[in-house]
Amino acid sequence: MQGDLRSDAALTGLLIADLIGVAVFAASGASAAVGKRLDLFGVAFVGFVAALGGGILRDLVVGAVPPLAFADWRYAVTAVLASLAVFRWHPQLNRLRRTVLVLDAAGLGLFTVTGTLKALDAGVPPVGACLVGMLTSIGGGLARDLLTGEIPAVLQRDIYAVVALGGAVAVSVLSWLNVADLITLCAAALTMTAVRLVALYRRWSAPIAVP
């Protein structure tokens, strides 16, 4: 009985963390849409895609149909409400940019872990699972930038995707070693978050070709 209670508590905690990540990524997408002066529907749509696009892609790849974004109403509602909040209060929210960046980094770690694990559980080989984990965390940002007419940031100046891929590899190794428990997975997510924040602070970026 106690094991079931702990399991339920862990699942509830993961759901809450997942929804926080959805809200943060939706806010990121909505902010980009507001900057492009899209209307209310456009802001909500871009926020929805930014928050849930990576998860939808993950579920389609692993054959989880319908995707969780459509099967569980809480995900879609969270994304839309966060987008509408940005539309309404975006001048005030601009002052919270540092907080949003921290939460975005945390979302990167969380979505990479959950995406990689879901792929492994679905029988995807480790290399493919790493790619799925990376796409889960960066897919929404890619879609956001494309919808707002920008070259995806993860392809030109950030090490966002590199951090996600490295984290996905770490999760796959932990799973292969049969030590992928809650503590080690949380440690992997926290490490990705920390690396992302240090990269932002120190302005790290991947090498680019010199013309």
MOSUL-V778629 format. One record per residue. N is the residue number from 0. RES is the residue in three letters. PSI is psi in degrees with one decimal (* if undefined). OMEGA is omega in whole degrees, -180 to 180 (none if undefined). D_FIRST is the distance of its C-alpha to the first C-alpha in whole Angstrom. Layout:
n=N res=RES psi=PSI omega=OMEGA d_first=D_FIRST
n=N res=RES psi=PSI omega=OMEGA d_first=D_FIRST
This chain:
n=0 res=MET psi=-45.1 omega=179 d_first=0
n=1 res=GLN psi=-37.0 omega=178 d_first=4
n=2 res=GLY psi=-40.0 omega=179 d_first=5
n=3 res=ASP psi=-40.5 omega=180 d_first=5
n=4 res=LEU psi=-42.1 omega=178 d_first=6
n=5 res=ARG psi=-39.9 omega=179 d_first=9
n=6 res=SER psi=-43.3 omega=178 d_first=10
n=7 res=ASP psi=-40.2 omega=179 d_first=11
n=8 res=ALA psi=-40.2 omega=179 d_first=12
n=9 res=ALA psi=-42.7 omega=179 d_first=14
n=10 res=LEU psi=-40.0 omega=178 d_first=15
n=11 res=THR psi=-42.0 omega=178 d_first=16
n=12 res=GLY psi=-41.3 omega=178 d_first=18
n=13 res=LEU psi=-38.5 omega=178 d_first=20
n=14 res=LEU psi=-45.3 omega=180 d_first=21
n=15 res=ILE psi=-45.1 omega=179 d_first=23
n=16 res=ALA psi=-40.3 omega=179 d_first=24
n=17 res=ASP psi=-43.7 omega=-179 d_first=26
n=18 res=LEU psi=-33.5 omega=175 d_first=27
n=19 res=ILE psi=-43.2 omega=177 d_first=29
n=20 res=GLY psi=-41.3 omega=177 d_first=30
n=21 res=VAL psi=-44.8 omega=-179 d_first=31
n=22 res=ALA psi=-41.3 omega=-179 d_first=33
n=23 res=VAL psi=-45.7 omega=180 d_first=35
n=24 res=PHE psi=-34.1 omega=176 d_first=36
n=25 res=ALA psi=-41.4 omega=178 d_first=37
n=26 res=ALA psi=-37.9 omega=178 d_first=39
n=27 res=SER psi=-46.6 omega=179 d_first=41
n=28 res=GLY psi=-42.4 omega=-180 d_first=42
n=29 res=ALA psi=-37.9 omega=178 d_first=43
n=30 res=SER psi=-41.6 omega=177 d_first=45
n=31 res=ALA psi=-39.2 omega=180 d_first=47
n=32 res=ALA psi=-40.1 omega=177 d_first=48
n=33 res=VAL psi=-40.8 omega=178 d_first=49
n=34 res=GLY psi=-27.3 omega=177 d_first=51
n=35 res=LYS psi=4.7 omega=177 d_first=53
n=36 res=ARG psi=41.1 omega=174 d_first=53
n=37 res=LEU psi=160.1 omega=180 d_first=51
n=38 res=ASP psi=-177.8 omega=-175 d_first=51
n=39 res=LEU psi=-45.3 omega=180 d_first=48
n=40 res=PHE psi=-41.8 omega=180 d_first=46
n=41 res=GLY psi=-41.3 omega=178 d_first=47
n=42 res=VAL psi=-45.5 omega=-180 d_first=45
n=43 res=ALA psi=-39.4 omega=-178 d_first=42
n=44 res=PHE psi=-46.2 omega=179 d_first=43
n=45 res=VAL psi=-40.1 omega=177 d_first=43
n=46 res=GLY psi=-42.5 omega=178 d_first=40
n=47 res=PHE psi=-47.5 omega=-178 d_first=38
n=48 res=VAL psi=-41.1 omega=-180 d_first=39
n=49 res=ALA psi=-36.8 omega=-177 d_first=39
n=50 res=ALA psi=-37.4 omega=-168 d_first=35
n=51 res=LEU psi=-5.9 omega=-178 d_first=34
n=52 res=GLY psi=-43.4 omega=-180 d_first=37
n=53 res=GLY psi=-40.7 omega=179 d_first=35
n=54 res=GLY psi=-38.1 omega=178 d_first=32
n=55 res=ILE psi=-44.1 omega=178 d_first=34
n=56 res=LEU psi=-44.0 omega=178 d_first=36
n=57 res=ARG psi=-48.9 omega=-177 d_first=33
n=58 res=ASP psi=-36.7 omega=178 d_first=32
n=59 res=LEU psi=-38.3 omega=-179 d_first=35
n=60 res=VAL psi=-41.6 omega=-176 d_first=35
n=61 res=VAL psi=1.1 omega=176 d_first=32
n=62 res=GLY psi=20.7 omega=177 d_first=33
n=63 res=ALA psi=92.8 omega=-175 d_first=30
n=64 res=VAL psi=133.2 omega=-3 d_first=32
n=65 res=PRO psi=153.9 omega=178 d_first=32
n=66 res=PRO psi=151.4 omega=-178 d_first=31
n=67 res=LEU psi=-33.5 omega=-180 d_first=28
n=68 res=ALA psi=-27.6 omega=179 d_first=31
n=69 res=PHE psi=-26.6 omega=-177 d_first=32
n=70 res=ALA psi=-30.0 omega=-179 d_first=29
n=71 res=ASP psi=110.4 omega=-174 d_first=27
n=72 res=TRP psi=-24.2 omega=-176 d_first=29
n=73 res=ARG psi=-30.8 omega=-179 d_first=28
n=74 res=TYR psi=-49.6 omega=-179 d_first=29
n=75 res=ALA psi=-43.4 omega=-179 d_first=33
n=76 res=VAL psi=-41.8 omega=179 d_first=33
n=77 res=THR psi=-44.7 omega=-179 d_first=32
n=78 res=ALA psi=-44.3 omega=-178 d_first=34
n=79 res=VAL psi=-43.3 omega=-180 d_first=37
n=80 res=LEU psi=-40.8 omega=178 d_first=36
n=81 res=ALA psi=-39.6 omega=179 d_first=37
n=82 res=SER psi=-42.4 omega=179 d_first=40
n=83 res=LEU psi=-35.6 omega=177 d_first=41
n=84 res=ALA psi=-41.0 omega=178 d_first=40
n=85 res=VAL psi=-42.0 omega=178 d_first=42
n=86 res=PHE psi=-40.1 omega=-176 d_first=45
n=87 res=ARG psi=-41.1 omega=-171 d_first=45
n=88 res=TRP psi=28.4 omega=-175 d_first=45
n=89 res=HIS psi=-34.2 omega=178 d_first=46
n=90 res=PRO psi=-41.2 omega=179 d_first=49
n=91 res=GLN psi=-36.8 omega=-178 d_first=46
n=92 res=LEU psi=-24.9 omega=178 d_first=44
n=93 res=ASN psi=-24.5 omega=179 d_first=46
n=94 res=ARG psi=-14.3 omega=-179 d_first=46
n=95 res=LEU psi=25.6 omega=-174 d_first=42
n=96 res=ARG psi=-41.2 omega=-179 d_first=43
n=97 res=ARG psi=-42.4 omega=179 d_first=42
n=98 res=THR psi=-43.1 omega=180 d_first=39
n=99 res=VAL psi=-39.1 omega=179 d_first=38
n=100 res=LEU psi=-39.5 omega=178 d_first=39
n=101 res=VAL psi=-46.1 omega=180 d_first=37
n=102 res=LEU psi=-35.9 omega=178 d_first=34
n=103 res=ASP psi=-41.4 omega=177 d_first=36
n=104 res=ALA psi=-38.6 omega=178 d_first=35
n=105 res=ALA psi=-39.4 omega=177 d_first=32
n=106 res=GLY psi=-37.0 omega=177 d_first=32
n=107 res=LEU psi=-49.1 omega=-180 d_first=33
n=108 res=GLY psi=-45.0 omega=-178 d_first=31
n=109 res=LEU psi=-48.2 omega=-177 d_first=28
n=110 res=PHE psi=-32.8 omega=177 d_first=30
n=111 res=THR psi=-44.9 omega=180 d_first=31
n=112 res=VAL psi=-51.6 omega=-176 d_first=28
n=113 res=THR psi=-37.1 omega=179 d_first=26
n=114 res=GLY psi=-42.2 omega=179 d_first=29
n=115 res=THR psi=-43.8 omega=180 d_first=29
n=116 res=LEU psi=-42.1 omega=-179 d_first=26
n=117 res=LYS psi=-38.9 omega=178 d_first=26
n=118 res=ALA psi=-43.8 omega=179 d_first=29
n=119 res=LEU psi=-42.3 omega=179 d_first=28
n=120 res=ASP psi=-27.6 omega=180 d_first=25
n=121 res=ALA psi=0.3 omega=178 d_first=28
n=122 res=GLY psi=11.0 omega=177 d_first=30
n=123 res=VAL psi=132.6 omega=178 d_first=33
n=124 res=PRO psi=156.1 omega=-174 d_first=34
n=125 res=PRO psi=-43.2 omega=-179 d_first=34
n=126 res=VAL psi=-45.9 omega=178 d_first=37
n=127 res=GLY psi=-37.9 omega=179 d_first=37
n=128 res=ALA psi=-36.2 omega=177 d_first=33
n=129 res=CYS psi=-42.5 omega=178 d_first=35
n=130 res=LEU psi=-39.9 omega=178 d_first=37
n=131 res=VAL psi=-42.5 omega=178 d_first=35
n=132 res=GLY psi=-42.6 omega=178 d_first=33
n=133 res=MET psi=-46.1 omega=-179 d_first=36
n=134 res=LEU psi=-31.0 omega=178 d_first=37
n=135 res=THR psi=-40.5 omega=-175 d_first=34
n=136 res=SER psi=-25.5 omega=-177 d_first=35
n=137 res=ILE psi=-11.0 omega=-175 d_first=38
n=138 res=GLY psi=-41.1 omega=179 d_first=39
n=139 res=GLY psi=-40.9 omega=178 d_first=39
n=140 res=GLY psi=-37.9 omega=176 d_first=41
n=141 res=LEU psi=-47.0 omega=-180 d_first=44
n=142 res=ALA psi=-39.5 omega=179 d_first=44
n=143 res=ARG psi=-48.7 omega=-178 d_first=44
n=144 res=ASP psi=-38.6 omega=179 d_first=47
n=145 res=LEU psi=-40.6 omega=180 d_first=49
n=146 res=LEU psi=-29.0 omega=-180 d_first=48
n=147 res=THR psi=11.5 omega=174 d_first=50
n=148 res=GLY psi=30.9 omega=180 d_first=53
n=149 res=GLU psi=150.5 omega=169 d_first=52
n=150 res=ILE psi=126.6 omega=-177 d_first=52
n=151 res=PRO psi=128.8 omega=-177 d_first=48
n=152 res=ALA psi=-33.6 omega=-177 d_first=47
n=153 res=VAL psi=-12.6 omega=-178 d_first=45
n=154 res=LEU psi=-4.2 omega=-173 d_first=48
n=155 res=GLN psi=-26.4 omega=-177 d_first=51
n=156 res=ARG psi=-17.8 omega=-177 d_first=50
n=157 res=ASP psi=162.4 omega=169 d_first=46
n=158 res=ILE psi=26.4 omega=180 d_first=44
n=159 res=TYR psi=-53.4 omega=-178 d_first=41
n=160 res=ALA psi=-34.6 omega=180 d_first=41
n=161 res=VAL psi=-43.0 omega=178 d_first=42
n=162 res=VAL psi=-44.0 omega=-180 d_first=39
n=163 res=ALA psi=-44.6 omega=-179 d_first=36
n=164 res=LEU psi=-42.8 omega=177 d_first=38
n=165 res=GLY psi=-40.8 omega=178 d_first=37
n=166 res=GLY psi=-39.2 omega=179 d_first=34
n=167 res=ALA psi=-39.7 omega=177 d_first=33
n=168 res=VAL psi=-42.5 omega=180 d_first=35
n=169 res=ALA psi=-42.8 omega=179 d_first=32
n=170 res=VAL psi=-40.4 omega=178 d_first=29
n=171 res=SER psi=-40.7 omega=179 d_first=31
n=172 res=VAL psi=-43.8 omega=178 d_first=31
n=173 res=LEU psi=-40.7 omega=179 d_first=28
n=174 res=SER psi=-41.3 omega=179 d_first=27
n=175 res=TRP psi=-34.4 omega=179 d_first=29
n=176 res=LEU psi=-0.4 omega=-179 d_first=29
n=177 res=ASN psi=35.8 omega=177 d_first=25
n=178 res=VAL psi=22.3 omega=-178 d_first=24
n=179 res=ALA psi=68.2 omega=176 d_first=23
n=180 res=ASP psi=-178.1 omega=-175 d_first=20
n=181 res=LEU psi=-39.2 omega=-177 d_first=19
n=182 res=ILE psi=-48.4 omega=-178 d_first=21
n=183 res=THR psi=-35.2 omega=179 d_first=24
n=184 res=LEU psi=-38.8 omega=175 d_first=24
n=185 res=CYS psi=-38.9 omega=178 d_first=24
n=186 res=ALA psi=-40.0 omega=178 d_first=27
n=187 res=ALA psi=-43.1 omega=179 d_first=29
n=188 res=ALA psi=-42.0 omega=180 d_first=29
n=189 res=LEU psi=-37.1 omega=178 d_first=30
n=190 res=THR psi=-44.2 omega=177 d_first=33
n=191 res=MET psi=-41.1 omega=178 d_first=34
n=192 res=THR psi=-45.6 omega=-178 d_first=34
n=193 res=ALA psi=-44.3 omega=180 d_first=36
n=194 res=VAL psi=-41.9 omega=179 d_first=38
n=195 res=ARG psi=-43.0 omega=-179 d_first=39
n=196 res=LEU psi=-40.3 omega=177 d_first=40
n=197 res=VAL psi=-39.9 omega=179 d_first=42
n=198 res=ALA psi=-39.8 omega=177 d_first=44
n=199 res=LEU psi=-44.1 omega=-177 d_first=44
n=200 res=TYR psi=-41.3 omega=-177 d_first=46
n=201 res=ARG psi=0.7 omega=178 d_first=48
n=202 res=ARG psi=41.9 omega=176 d_first=49
n=203 res=TRP psi=147.1 omega=175 d_first=48
n=204 res=SER psi=159.4 omega=177 d_first=49
n=205 res=ALA psi=154.6 omega=179 d_first=49
n=206 res=PRO psi=148.3 omega=175 d_first=53
n=207 res=ILE psi=154.7 omega=-180 d_first=55
n=208 res=ALA psi=139.1 omega=178 d_first=59
n=209 res=VAL psi=123.2 omega=-179 d_first=62
n=210 res=PRO psi=* omega=none d_first=64
